[in-house]
């Protein structure tokens, strides 16, 4: 059941935290593949046509769900006091009162295009709000609502002392808005919902009017297009093909959905989407029953390997010995403090109980180390490096190899696995030795 609310009126400034939380809206589904929790902080550009509800309805039509709150008094800014979210008790209480996946910030429509006002109010307020959001929940994402230019451009004055240049048309004003949002989003590693750029695609390529009669606010088509962009950004799915049309014709809805998908996903890196998710990647080398891993992950602080035989490791690049031949799915889960990414590669083990590697049909073996730590490789006279591993895959030491010889120190008595790599970092030989 839908329970939309309108928080655009000023009386909400007097509400307590408990009242704020009672204003949250949730769409309940029997099966919810993806759930998102989002707080919308903005003004009439957000509450006209009830943008949060439109996003929730799109999610509902796809089998997903959006749990949302909003505080959108008319004319509000991020930083121009007293009508500023950065100083608003309701806004701050809603930020801290719930564990949001996304907090959406929408600046007053003219402010980003007025350099003095942008630099003195929008940017400092965005930084303070970012800190408040991250203090409440380090894993909440700040998502900027990139709005659109006025239909015919023109000079935009917030007050008589704060005016923009004279924009020739919509496109010129949109350029200014996009640059302003991009700059602050990049500085805060925040995401951008590129609504204004989706408007640009539709306006320039179809002539469809997205502005209301005041040439500023959105009509229903404009708000629906904005909702499609937000659905794309927050759920990471294409809106094209969703059945919810908000009363628009199927053809119009499909066109707007396609425009949202195009600008959001074709330029996702530019909008910083998923810039906080680690990338899990690795390669492997197999020598007999021994798996050597090469971790290529980025943006992660912890790693969990599953070797497919019931054994795991939290090391960065473990070495694993299999006890039986077979095909094994090797999974690496790479995580930062908030998010994880996983990848699986299959390895085939054909021989167990043998720890020798042949190169160029010649068996490369290792003699030593003797009491002085000297090692010599038989059938290898090249340079490279030698690494020793404990049975749990932990590297205990790495030493240079020169002309097939190395000198090691510090390894305790026991069974050690060794790995010889050439100057090109490729595996030359491996095995095990007893000390």
PATILO-430660 format. One record per residue (C-alpha): x, y negated, z negated; residue in one letter. Coordinates in pm, whole numbers, plus 50000, padded with zeros to 5 digits. Example, Ala and Ser with C-alpha at 12.3 -4.5 7.8 and 13.67 -1.06 7.14 Angstrom:
<kekols>
u/v/w/resn
51230/50450/49220/A;
51367/50106/49286/S;
</kekols>
This chain:
<kekols>
u/v/w/resn
50000/50000/50000/X;
50131/49655/50088/X;
50136/49393/49813/X;
50279/49079/49976/X;
50342/48765/49775/X;
50421/48404/49858/X;
50687/48240/49643/X;
50706/47925/49852/X;
50542/47700/49591/X;
50734/47495/49335/X;
50553/47630/49028/X;
50777/47936/49034/X;
51058/47728/48884/X;
50889/47769/48546/X;
50868/48147/48554/X;
51076/48364/48322/X;
51298/48651/48431/X;
51034/48909/48347/X;
50782/48724/48562/X;
51030/48702/48847/X;
51082/49074/48848/X;
50707/49132/48854/X;
50699/48955/49191/X;
50898/49224/49367/X;
50730/49406/49650/X;
50774/49769/49744/X;
50635/49976/50026/X;
50588/50332/49902/X;
50625/50629/50133/X;
50595/50999/50074/X;
50921/51049/50263/X;
51180/50774/50269/X;
51490/50849/50477/X;
51643/50510/50392/X;
51562/50268/50111/X;
51688/49913/50084/X;
51643/49650/49813/X;
51668/49288/49929/X;
51624/48944/49775/X;
51535/48658/50011/X;
51641/48309/49898/X;
51543/48036/50144/X;
51259/47801/50230/X;
50973/47773/50479/X;
51177/47935/50759/X;
51153/48250/50547/X;
50801/48225/50406/X;
50622/48114/50726/X;
50459/48428/50870/X;
50595/48612/50563/X;
50927/48727/50710/X;
51014/48966/50422/X;
50681/49144/50472/X;
50742/49177/50846/X;
51079/49341/50778/X;
50916/49576/50527/X;
50644/49667/50776/X;
50903/49748/51044/X;
51085/49968/50795/X;
50759/50139/50703/X;
50684/50218/51068/X;
51021/50392/51099/X;
50980/50601/50783/X;
51214/50378/50583/X;
51125/50147/50296/X;
51216/49797/50185/X;
51179/49686/49825/X;
51202/49307/49823/X;
51176/48990/49624/X;
51170/48635/49755/X;
51197/48278/49632/X;
51142/48034/49917/X;
51014/47690/49811/X;
50954/47453/50102/X;
51248/47231/50188/X;
51490/47412/49962/X;
51864/47408/50026/X;
52150/47615/49895/X;
52331/47323/49732/X;
52152/46982/49758/X;
52027/46922/49405/X;
51774/46933/49258/X;
51610/47138/49535/X;
51892/47391/49547/X;
51906/47765/49490/X;
52249/47728/49331/X;
52088/47536/49043/X;
51745/47699/49041/X;
51666/47908/48734/X;
51430/48135/48926/X;
51685/48205/49201/X;
51962/48277/48952/X;
51737/48495/48738/X;
51628/48699/49037/X;
51990/48747/49147/X;
52090/48883/48808/X;
51765/49059/48728/X;
51791/49348/48972/X;
52048/49561/49150/X;
51999/49436/49507/X;
52151/49598/49814/X;
52127/49261/49991/X;
52083/48902/49881/X;
51982/48691/50181/X;
52078/48322/50181/X;
51899/48085/50420/X;
52019/47726/50427/X;
51792/47432/50510/X;
51763/47425/50889/X;
51953/47099/50956/X;
52227/47122/50693/X;
52473/47351/50877/X;
52470/47112/51176/X;
52558/46805/50965/X;
52930/46831/50894/X;
52944/46618/50577/X;
52644/46792/50423/X;
52764/47136/50531/X;
53107/47086/50374/X;
52991/46914/50055/X;
52681/47122/49979/X;
52629/47436/50187/X;
52979/47577/50161/X;
53044/47511/49788/X;
52697/47641/49696/X;
52749/47954/49906/X;
53071/48026/49717/X;
52904/47983/49378/X;
52607/48198/49479/X;
52845/48462/49616/X;
53019/48478/49278/X;
52683/48504/49099/X;
52573/48786/49328/X;
52896/48981/49286/X;
52898/48922/48911/X;
52549/49071/48884/X;
52636/49368/49106/X;
52976/49405/49277/X;
52815/49625/49541/X;
52544/49378/49645/X;
52596/49239/49992/X;
52560/48871/50070/X;
52370/48841/50399/X;
52347/48498/50564/X;
52032/48418/50759/X;
52165/48248/51073/X;
51872/48031/51176/X;
51793/47863/51509/X;
51824/47517/51662/X;
51536/47278/51715/X;
51353/47341/52040/X;
51485/47031/52214/X;
51795/46959/52007/X;
51823/46590/51920/X;
51980/46407/51628/X;
51903/46578/51296/X;
51896/46362/50982/X;
51864/46523/50639/X;
51867/46174/50485/X;
51946/45841/50656/X;
52309/45884/50544/X;
52343/46243/50661/X;
52286/46293/51033/X;
52409/46534/51297/X;
52542/46446/51641/X;
52284/46403/51914/X;
52238/46757/52041/X;
52149/46773/52409/X;
51927/47079/52371/X;
51854/47393/52174/X;
52174/47565/52285/X;
52403/47288/52170/X;
52245/47278/51827/X;
52256/47659/51810/X;
52628/47649/51880/X;
52676/47423/51576/X;
52465/47644/51349/X;
52639/47965/51456/X;
52987/47820/51399/X;
52887/47692/51055/X;
52743/48024/50934/X;
53027/48223/51086/X;
53291/48016/50908/X;
53145/48056/50558/X;
53055/48423/50614/X;
53409/48503/50721/X;
53558/48324/50421/X;
53339/48530/50185/X;
53349/48858/50383/X;
52970/48830/50398/X;
52734/48974/50656/X;
52535/48768/50907/X;
52185/48835/51039/X;
52219/48666/51383/X;
51858/48554/51419/X;
51938/48226/51597/X;
52150/48407/51854/X;
51868/48653/51919/X;
51642/48352/51975/X;
51897/48218/52225/X;
51884/48540/52428/X;
51505/48539/52446/X;
51466/48166/52515/X;
51733/48152/52784/X;
51638/48475/52960/X;
51259/48487/52934/X;
51129/48138/52858/X;
50915/48277/52577/X;
50839/48004/52324/X;
50948/48106/51973/X;
50904/47767/51800/X;
50580/47654/51643/X;
50412/47329/51748/X;
50653/47122/51536/X;
50946/47250/51749/X;
51118/47359/51428/X;
50939/47641/51245/X;
50889/47984/51400/X;
50567/48101/51554/X;
50473/48466/51506/X;
50696/48580/51793/X;
50990/48395/51641/X;
50935/48547/51297/X;
50887/48895/51444/X;
51217/48863/51631/X;
51384/48753/51306/X;
51236/49054/51129/X;
51376/49290/51393/X;
51724/49142/51344/X;
51701/49185/50967/X;
51580/49544/51004/X;
51874/49618/51236/X;
52128/49461/51000/X;
52002/49605/50672/X;
51910/49955/50789/X;
52172/49997/51062/X;
51906/50129/51300/X;
51762/50002/51626/X;
51422/49838/51602/X;
51335/49917/51966/X;
51055/50169/51977/X;
50910/50096/51633/X;
50531/50099/51631/X;
50471/49791/51414/X;
50407/49490/51640/X;
50253/49236/51396/X;
49963/49195/51639/X;
50181/49111/51939/X;
50134/49298/52264/X;
50337/49615/52297/X;
50539/49467/52586/X;
50623/49149/52396/X;
50719/49341/52084/X;
50940/49575/52286/X;
51117/49281/52452/X;
51185/49115/52115/X;
51301/49444/51963/X;
51544/49497/52249/X;
51685/49143/52213/X;
51741/49196/51840/X;
51918/49526/51899/X;
52134/49379/52173/X;
52273/49085/51975/X;
52303/49272/51645/X;
52471/49594/51754/X;
52667/49476/52057/X;
52850/49224/51839/X;
52832/49394/51499/X;
53196/49327/51419/X;
53149/48957/51488/X;
52863/48950/51237/X;
53080/49136/50983/X;
52831/49422/50962/X;
52972/49722/50775/X;
53299/49537/50710/X;
53294/49667/50352/X;
53257/50036/50438/X;
53580/50241/50443/X;
53669/50438/50755/X;
53756/50802/50693/X;
53997/50956/50944/X;
54268/51221/50946/X;
54465/51463/51160/X;
54605/51802/51067/X;
54888/52038/51152/X;
54865/52410/51084/X;
55166/52634/51033/X;
55062/52995/50974/X;
54841/52975/50663/X;
54947/52624/50561/X;
54752/52307/50639/X;
54934/51974/50646/X;
54716/51663/50640/X;
54779/51314/50776/X;
54543/51059/50620/X;
54449/50778/50862/X;
54169/50629/50651/X;
54138/50256/50594/X;
53962/50041/50334/X;
53956/50319/50073/X;
54098/50356/49724/X;
54013/50720/49651/X;
54003/51035/49861/X;
53841/51374/49818/X;
53940/51663/50041/X;
53732/51979/50077/X;
53923/52251/50259/X;
53620/52467/50334/X;
53738/52760/50122/X;
53613/52635/49787/X;
53926/52433/49713/X;
53949/52054/49691/X;
54211/51787/49634/X;
54212/51417/49541/X;
54563/51355/49677/X;
54622/51116/49965/X;
54783/51376/50194/X;
54766/51722/50035/X;
54918/52044/50170/X;
54688/52345/50140/X;
54761/52717/50174/X;
54472/52942/50283/X;
54433/53292/50147/X;
54237/53437/50439/X;
54225/53391/50816/X;
53925/53214/50964/X;
53779/52884/51081/X;
53741/52624/50805/X;
53560/52286/50800/X;
53799/52037/50642/X;
53617/51731/50506/X;
53769/51404/50389/X;
53554/51165/50186/X;
53716/50822/50157/X;
53570/50571/49911/X;
53614/50219/49783/X;
53451/50093/49465/X;
53107/50078/49630/X;
53085/50280/49949/X;
53213/50603/50106/X;
53266/50746/50452/X;
53323/51110/50549/X;
53460/51298/50845/X;
53498/51672/50914/X;
53746/51856/51136/X;
53763/52234/51184/X;
54092/52419/51155/X;
54166/52776/51252/X;
54392/52996/51038/X;
54509/53307/51220/X;
54790/53431/50995/X;
54821/53441/50618/X;
55114/53528/50394/X;
55377/53397/50638/X;
55544/53060/50591/X;
55766/53014/50892/X;
55733/52799/51200/X;
55886/52865/51540/X;
56006/52585/51765/X;
56131/52650/52116/X;
56114/53026/52041/X;
56393/52992/51782/X;
56316/53065/51420/X;
56414/52767/51206/X;
56501/52868/50854/X;
56636/52682/50556/X;
56933/52781/50340/X;
56976/52632/49997/X;
56953/52420/49807/X;
57269/52518/49630/X;
57373/52388/49290/X;
57473/52055/49444/X;
57140/52021/49624/X;
57283/52081/49971/X;
57049/52225/50236/X;
57123/52346/50586/X;
56873/52433/50858/X;
56947/52726/51087/X;
56861/52663/51454/X;
56803/52292/51395/X;
57076/52031/51431/X;
56857/51722/51468/X;
56763/51434/51240/X;
56438/51381/51054/X;
56307/51421/50702/X;
56247/51703/50455/X;
55960/51705/50204/X;
55895/51945/49917/X;
55542/52016/49788/X;
55414/52184/49476/X;
55149/52454/49500/X;
54873/52195/49442/X;
54987/51997/49748/X;
55159/51716/49556/X;
55470/51579/49722/X;
55765/51611/49485/X;
56028/51448/49700/X;
56131/51345/50051/X;
56489/51326/50178/X;
56656/51234/50509/X;
56787/51508/50735/X;
57099/51435/50939/X;
57235/51682/51193/X;
57033/51963/51039/X;
57154/51897/50684/X;
57006/51734/50375/X;
57089/51690/50011/X;
56810/51704/49754/X;
56790/51664/49381/X;
56538/51673/49100/X;
56319/51972/49191/X;
56251/52211/48905/X;
56271/52587/48933/X;
55977/52762/49095/X;
55811/52823/49432/X;
55822/52519/49662/X;
55670/52458/50001/X;
55878/52256/50244/X;
55808/52060/50558/X;
56065/51950/50816/X;
55966/51665/51048/X;
56163/51516/51332/X;
56244/51150/51394/X;
55915/51122/51584/X;
55728/51234/51265/X;
55613/51556/51433/X;
55635/51880/51236/X;
55939/52088/51333/X;
55918/52368/51079/X;
55771/52461/50742/X;
55803/52735/50487/X;
55855/52805/50121/X;
56152/52867/49902/X;
56220/52983/49548/X;
56451/52793/49316/X;
</kekols>
